[in-house]
Amino acid sequence: MQLNEFVKEKRNAVKLTQPELAAKAGVGLRFIRELEQGKETLRLDKVNQVLRLFGYKAGPVEYKISD
């Protein structure tokens, strides 16, 4: 599951609108919209502010490169 799908799914599960999530996380509405749209360049500290509300944080994930 992609990060944007994860955040949207978690937000919907707790019945929050994008503006409500932005306010609770302390980030701007534009950031939430870009996050849920899958923008590839986002500030990790802000991503973690949002994820913290759901009990998660972003971190390194092993990426296998095919030979």
N, C-alpha and C positions, 0 to 999 in steps of 0.2 A: 504494500500500500504506500502510495506517495504521501509526502508530508501535507500537501494541500488537501488531499482527500481525508486524511486523518483528522486534521483540525476541523474541517467542515463537519465530519461525522460526529466528533466529540461535541462541537458547539450545538448541533441539532439535537443530540441526545439529552443535553441539559436545557434545551429549549431557550437558547439565547439568540438574539439577533446579532448581526455583525456589529452594530453600534454598541450594544450592551457588552459584547465580548471585548471590544476595544477599550471601553471605559473600565471594565474590571481588570484588564491586563495592564492598563496604563500606557497603551499605544494608540496611535491614530487609526481612524477608520480606514483611511487609504492603505495603511500597512496591512490590516486584516484582509481587505479586498485583494491586495496583491498576493498575500500569502495563500489565500484560498484559490486564487487563479493560477497558482503555480509559478509565480515569478522566480526566476533562477537566482537572482542576486538580492538577498535580503540580509539584514544585520542579524547575526546569530544571537546576540544578546536580546534583541527584541523577540526573536522566535522563541527563545527560552522563557521570556516573560509570559508569552501566551501559553506555551506548553505547561508551565508551572501550575497554571490553574487546573489542569487535568492530571497533575501528578507525574509529569514526564519532563524530560529535558533532552535536547539534541546533543549528540556526541559522535565520536568517530565510529564509523561502521566499516568493516573490512570490505574492500572492493577487489574482486578477483579479475585480473586481466588475463584474457585468453592469449595463449602463445600462437 
